[in-house]
Amino acid sequence: MSTQTDPSARLDGEAAAVGKLSTLDRFLPVWIIAAMALGLLLGNVIPGLNTTLEAVKIGDVSLPIAIGLLVMMYPVLAKVRYDQTHRVIGDRKLMITSLVLNWVLAPAFMFALAWIFIPDLPEYRTGLIIVGLARCIAMVMIWNDLACGDREAAAVLVAINSVFQVLAFGALGWFYLQLLPSWLGLPTTSADFSFWSITASVLVFLGIPLLAGFLTRTIGEKTKGRDWYEGAFLPKLGPWALYGLLFTITLLFALQGGTITSRPLDVARIALPLLVYFVVVFGAGMVIGKWLGLGYAKTTTLAFTAAGNNFELAIAVAIGTFGVTSGQALAGVVGPLIEVPALVALVYAALWARTRFFTPTHANG
């Protein structure tokens, strides 16, 4: 027996979900577009800005960008209820599905898209494949939080992605750039990835804010209690995640502004497969999660952790392996150019799906 939901009730539910967002959150697309535009403007009108930004680095990432990423990550990880992560680890359907999506299906899909859309441009093709191998460990926490996903699940899945990233990135790079193309009779690419770049990216951009978030919650709850921590402290800390996001986006586009604006056709060629990738992988995650009965919160987390990519790592690996002016590095830079607005749009798509395809029980599940 089927039941039908009143359309007006669905619209009211959607409005309520979106209405819970703060003014900063609700107008996030506007702020992001403004940050991207400001970054491109700064990169084109201030001589030597990119050199200044790159003067000091953490690993292969500019220090100002690294600071922005840490500011972005810390408030989100301070919101996680770490005493609830055991329920995520015990959810075998979620864990196995996430591993398959992140480390089997998503990289294979990006490999296929790179060869379908840009078979004639090997540098960009290689850069796209590297982006597909770099699973997200940073910004996904923001998108998941905005879409009312499961914070504890996101923290656990991001941690697992981090471990796999250190252990499997080099092997998968060899498989997708050399072994698989040779099996298919396609040209191969030689690449020697820096183990240190990968490890440093994980330790800095996940390890530091994860430890800080854990200690903040632990100390805050012990000294003031959970009610104070979540009712008084977190609302004041929360906006800093988006401040860090906007700061990071501005710097990223300032750093590569000249490159992006001087090669618009190349950017468009790289952007199209990326857009297809984000939409299809996110959609697949939502459909699979719904089919498995994971509930809205975990399904959304599954979809965002599968669709997002670690562009900081992809850019660092591309620059370290092929050089700062390489086509591979440009492909990495175009990643956030497409990923940021695409995943912001998918936040709203997830909130829309919440009221139409998930029951209230499942929406909270």
C-alpha positions as CSV (number, residue, x, y, z in Angstrom):
1,M,0.0,0.0,0.0
2,S,1.4,3.3,-1.0
3,T,1.0,6.6,0.8
4,Q,1.2,10.1,-0.7
5,T,2.6,13.1,0.9
6,D,0.8,16.4,0.7
7,P,2.8,18.7,-1.6
8,S,2.2,21.7,0.6
9,A,3.5,19.7,3.6
10,R,6.6,18.8,1.6
11,L,7.2,22.5,0.7
12,D,6.7,23.5,4.3
13,G,9.3,20.8,5.4
14,E,11.8,22.0,2.9
15,A,11.3,25.6,3.9
16,A,11.8,24.6,7.5
17,A,15.0,22.8,6.7
18,V,16.4,25.7,4.7
19,G,15.1,28.1,7.3
20,K,17.3,26.6,10.0
21,L,20.3,27.9,8.1
22,S,21.8,31.2,9.3
23,T,21.8,34.3,7.1
24,L,25.5,33.5,6.3
25,D,24.6,29.9,5.3
26,R,21.5,30.8,3.3
27,F,23.4,33.3,1.1
28,L,26.5,31.1,0.9
29,P,26.4,30.9,-2.9
30,V,26.5,34.7,-3.1
31,W,29.5,34.9,-0.7
32,I,31.3,32.1,-2.6
33,I,30.8,33.7,-6.0
34,A,32.0,37.0,-4.5
35,A,35.1,35.3,-3.0
36,M,35.9,33.6,-6.3
37,A,35.5,36.9,-8.1
38,L,37.6,38.8,-5.6
39,G,40.4,36.1,-5.8
40,L,40.5,36.3,-9.6
41,L,40.6,40.1,-9.4
42,L,43.4,40.2,-6.9
43,G,45.4,37.6,-8.8
44,N,45.2,39.7,-12.0
45,V,45.7,43.2,-10.7
46,I,48.4,42.7,-7.9
47,P,51.7,41.9,-9.5
48,G,53.6,39.1,-7.7
49,L,50.7,38.2,-5.4
50,N,51.0,34.5,-6.3
51,T,54.7,34.6,-5.5
52,T,54.0,36.2,-2.1
53,L,51.4,33.6,-1.3
54,E,53.7,30.8,-2.2
55,A,56.7,32.2,-0.3
56,V,56.0,30.1,2.8
57,K,54.5,26.6,2.7
58,I,53.4,23.8,4.9
59,G,54.4,20.8,2.8
60,D,53.4,21.8,-0.7
61,V,50.5,24.1,0.3
62,S,50.8,27.9,0.7
63,L,50.8,28.9,4.4
64,P,47.9,31.4,4.1
65,I,45.8,28.7,2.4
66,A,46.8,26.2,5.0
67,I,45.7,28.6,7.8
68,G,42.4,29.1,6.0
69,L,41.8,25.4,5.7
70,L,42.6,24.8,9.4
71,V,40.2,27.7,10.4
72,M,37.6,26.1,8.2
73,M,38.0,22.6,9.6
74,Y,38.3,23.3,13.3
75,P,34.7,24.5,14.1
76,V,33.1,21.6,12.2
77,L,35.2,19.0,14.0
78,A,34.5,20.7,17.3
79,K,30.8,20.0,16.7
80,V,31.3,16.2,16.4
81,R,30.1,14.1,19.3
82,Y,33.0,11.8,19.5
83,D,31.3,9.5,22.0
84,Q,28.8,8.6,19.3
85,T,31.3,7.5,16.6
86,H,31.1,3.9,17.7
87,R,27.6,3.6,16.1
88,V,29.1,4.7,12.8
89,I,31.9,2.2,12.9
90,G,29.4,-0.5,13.7
91,D,27.3,0.3,10.6
92,R,28.8,-2.2,8.1
93,K,26.5,-1.1,5.3
94,L,27.7,2.5,5.5
95,M,31.3,1.6,5.9
96,I,31.5,-0.9,3.1
97,T,29.5,1.3,0.7
98,S,31.6,4.3,1.4
99,L,34.9,2.4,0.8
100,V,33.5,1.0,-2.5
101,L,32.3,4.4,-3.7
102,N,35.4,6.3,-2.7
103,W,38.1,3.9,-3.7
104,V,36.6,1.8,-6.5
105,L,33.8,3.5,-8.3
106,A,34.6,7.2,-8.1
107,P,38.3,6.9,-9.3
108,A,37.2,4.6,-12.1
109,F,34.5,7.0,-13.1
110,M,36.9,9.9,-13.2
111,F,39.4,7.8,-15.3
112,A,36.6,7.1,-17.8
113,L,35.5,10.8,-17.9
114,A,39.1,12.0,-18.4
115,W,39.5,9.7,-21.4
116,I,36.1,10.4,-22.9
117,F,36.2,14.2,-22.6
118,I,39.9,15.1,-23.1
119,P,41.7,12.1,-24.8
120,D,43.8,14.6,-26.9
121,L,45.2,16.5,-23.9
122,P,47.3,14.1,-21.8
123,E,48.5,16.6,-19.2
124,Y,44.9,17.7,-18.3
125,R,43.7,14.1,-18.5
126,T,46.4,13.0,-16.0
127,G,45.5,16.0,-13.7
128,L,41.9,14.9,-13.7
129,I,42.8,11.3,-12.8
130,I,44.9,12.6,-9.9
131,V,41.9,14.7,-8.7
132,G,39.8,11.6,-8.8
133,L,42.2,9.7,-6.6
134,A,42.4,12.5,-3.9
135,R,39.4,11.7,-1.7
136,C,38.1,14.7,0.3
137,I,39.2,15.2,3.9
138,A,38.5,18.9,4.4
139,M,35.7,20.8,2.7
140,V,33.3,17.8,2.7
141,M,32.8,18.5,6.4
142,I,31.4,22.0,5.5
143,W,29.0,20.7,2.8
144,N,27.8,17.8,5.0
145,D,27.1,20.2,7.9
146,L,25.2,22.6,5.8
147,A,23.1,19.8,4.4
148,C,22.3,18.5,7.9
149,G,24.3,15.3,7.3
150,D,25.6,13.0,10.1
151,R,28.6,14.8,11.6
152,E,29.9,11.7,13.4
153,A,29.6,9.6,10.3
154,A,31.4,12.3,8.3
155,A,34.3,12.4,10.8
156,V,34.7,8.6,10.7
157,L,34.5,8.3,6.9
158,V,36.9,11.2,6.5
159,A,39.4,9.6,8.9
160,I,39.1,6.3,7.0
161,N,39.6,8.1,3.7
162,S,42.7,9.7,5.2
163,V,44.2,6.3,6.1
164,F,43.5,4.9,2.7
165,Q,44.9,8.0,1.0
166,V,48.3,7.5,2.7
167,L,48.3,3.8,2.0
168,A,46.7,3.6,-1.5
169,F,47.2,6.8,-3.4
170,G,50.6,5.8,-4.9
171,A,49.4,2.4,-5.9
172,L,46.2,3.7,-7.4
173,G,48.1,6.3,-9.3
174,W,50.3,3.6,-10.8
175,F,47.2,1.5,-11.7
176,Y,45.2,4.3,-13.4
177,L,48.1,6.1,-15.1
178,Q,50.2,3.1,-16.2
179,L,48.8,-0.4,-15.7
180,L,45.1,0.1,-16.7
181,P,45.9,2.2,-19.8
182,S,48.5,-0.4,-20.9
183,W,45.8,-3.1,-20.6
184,L,43.4,-1.0,-22.7
185,G,46.0,-0.1,-25.3
186,L,46.1,3.5,-24.3
187,P,49.1,5.8,-23.7
188,T,50.6,5.6,-20.2
189,T,51.9,8.3,-17.9
190,S,54.9,8.0,-15.6
191,A,54.5,9.6,-12.2
192,D,56.4,9.3,-9.0
193,F,54.2,10.5,-6.2
194,S,55.7,11.9,-3.1
195,F,54.7,9.9,-0.1
196,W,55.5,12.8,2.1
197,S,53.2,15.2,0.3
198,I,50.3,12.8,0.8
199,T,51.1,12.1,4.5
200,A,51.7,15.8,5.3
201,S,48.3,16.7,3.7
202,V,46.5,14.2,5.9
203,L,48.4,15.1,9.1
204,V,48.0,18.9,8.6
205,F,44.5,19.3,7.2
206,L,42.8,16.5,9.1
207,G,45.1,15.6,12.1
208,I,45.5,19.1,13.6
209,P,41.9,20.2,13.4
210,L,40.7,16.8,14.5
211,L,42.8,16.8,17.6
212,A,41.8,20.4,18.3
213,G,38.1,19.7,17.9
214,F,38.3,16.6,20.1
215,L,40.2,18.4,22.9
216,T,37.8,21.4,22.7
217,R,34.7,19.2,23.1
218,T,36.3,17.1,25.8
219,I,37.5,20.0,27.9
220,G,34.5,22.1,27.2
221,E,32.0,19.4,28.3
222,K,34.0,18.5,31.4
223,T,34.3,22.0,32.6
224,K,30.9,23.6,31.5
225,G,28.7,20.7,30.5
226,R,27.2,19.6,27.1
227,D,24.3,22.1,27.3
228,W,26.7,25.1,27.6
229,Y,29.0,23.7,25.0
230,E,26.4,23.0,22.3
231,G,24.0,25.9,23.3
232,A,26.5,28.7,23.9
233,F,30.0,27.9,22.7
234,L,29.3,26.2,19.3
235,P,27.0,28.9,18.0
236,K,29.8,31.5,18.5
237,L,32.5,29.2,17.0
238,G,30.4,27.9,14.1
239,P,30.5,30.9,11.7
240,W,34.3,30.7,11.6
241,A,34.1,27.6,9.5
242,L,32.5,29.6,6.7
243,Y,34.9,32.5,7.3
244,G,37.7,30.1,6.8
245,L,36.1,28.7,3.7
246,L,35.6,32.1,2.0
247,F,39.2,33.1,3.0
248,T,40.6,29.9,1.5
249,I,38.6,30.3,-1.8
250,T,39.7,33.9,-2.2
251,L,43.4,32.9,-1.8
252,L,43.1,29.8,-4.1
253,F,41.6,31.9,-6.9
254,A,44.1,34.7,-6.3
255,L,46.9,32.3,-6.5
256,Q,45.8,30.9,-9.9
257,G,43.8,33.8,-11.1
258,G,46.1,34.7,-14.0
259,T,46.3,31.1,-15.2
260,I,42.5,30.6,-15.1
261,T,41.6,33.8,-17.0
262,S,44.4,33.4,-19.6
263,R,43.3,29.9,-20.6
264,P,39.5,30.0,-20.6
265,L,39.0,27.3,-23.3
266,D,41.3,24.9,-21.5
267,V,39.5,25.6,-18.2
268,A,36.2,24.8,-19.9
269,R,37.5,21.5,-21.3
270,I,38.6,20.5,-17.8
271,A,35.5,21.8,-16.1
272,L,32.9,19.7,-18.1
273,P,34.0,16.3,-16.9
274,L,34.4,17.6,-13.4
275,L,30.9,18.8,-13.4
276,V,29.6,15.5,-14.6
277,Y,31.6,13.7,-12.0
278,F,30.3,15.7,-9.0
279,V,26.7,15.4,-10.1
280,V,26.7,11.8,-11.0
281,V,28.8,10.5,-8.0
282,F,26.7,12.6,-5.6
283,G,23.5,11.3,-7.2
284,A,24.7,7.7,-7.0
285,G,25.5,8.1,-3.3
286,M,22.1,9.5,-2.6
287,V,20.3,6.7,-4.5
288,I,22.4,3.9,-3.0
289,G,22.0,5.3,0.5
290,K,18.2,5.5,0.0
291,W,18.1,2.0,-1.4
292,L,20.1,0.6,1.6
293,G,17.8,2.4,4.0
294,L,20.6,4.4,5.6
295,G,18.3,7.4,6.4
296,Y,18.8,11.0,5.2
297,A,21.7,12.0,7.4
298,K,23.9,9.1,6.7
299,T,22.9,9.0,3.0
300,T,23.9,12.7,2.6
301,T,27.2,12.0,4.3
302,L,27.8,9.1,2.1
303,A,27.1,11.1,-1.0
304,F,29.2,14.1,-0.1
305,T,32.2,12.1,1.0
306,A,32.1,10.2,-2.3
307,A,31.6,13.3,-4.5
308,G,34.1,15.6,-2.8
309,N,37.8,15.6,-3.6
310,N,40.9,16.7,-1.8
311,F,42.0,19.5,-4.2
312,E,44.7,20.6,-1.8
313,L,46.4,17.2,-2.1
314,A,45.7,17.0,-5.9
315,I,47.3,20.4,-6.5
316,A,50.3,19.6,-4.2
317,V,50.9,16.2,-5.9
318,A,50.5,17.7,-9.4
319,I,52.9,20.6,-8.7
320,G,55.4,18.4,-6.9
321,T,55.4,15.8,-9.6
322,F,54.9,17.8,-12.8
323,G,55.7,21.4,-11.9
324,V,53.7,24.5,-11.0
325,T,53.1,25.5,-14.7
326,S,52.1,22.1,-15.8
327,G,48.7,21.1,-17.3
328,Q,48.3,18.7,-14.5
329,A,48.6,21.5,-11.9
330,L,46.0,23.5,-13.9
331,A,43.6,20.6,-13.8
332,G,44.0,20.5,-10.0
333,V,43.3,24.2,-9.8
334,V,40.2,24.0,-11.9
335,G,39.0,21.4,-9.3
336,P,37.8,23.9,-6.7
337,L,36.6,26.3,-9.4
338,I,34.0,23.7,-10.3
339,E,33.7,21.8,-7.0
340,V,32.8,24.7,-4.8
341,P,29.8,26.0,-6.6
342,A,28.7,22.5,-7.7
343,L,28.7,21.1,-4.1
344,V,27.0,24.3,-2.8
345,A,24.2,23.6,-5.3
346,L,24.2,20.0,-4.1
347,V,23.7,21.1,-0.5
348,Y,20.4,22.6,-1.6
349,A,19.6,19.6,-3.7
350,A,20.1,17.4,-0.6
351,L,17.8,19.6,1.5
352,W,15.2,19.4,-1.3
353,A,15.5,15.6,-1.4
354,R,15.2,15.4,2.3
355,T,11.5,16.4,2.3
356,R,10.5,14.5,-0.8
357,F,12.3,11.1,-0.6
358,F,12.9,10.5,3.1
359,T,10.3,10.1,5.8
360,P,10.7,12.2,9.0
361,T,12.1,9.1,10.8
362,H,14.6,8.4,8.0
363,A,15.4,12.1,7.7
364,N,16.8,12.0,11.2
365,G,18.3,8.6,10.9
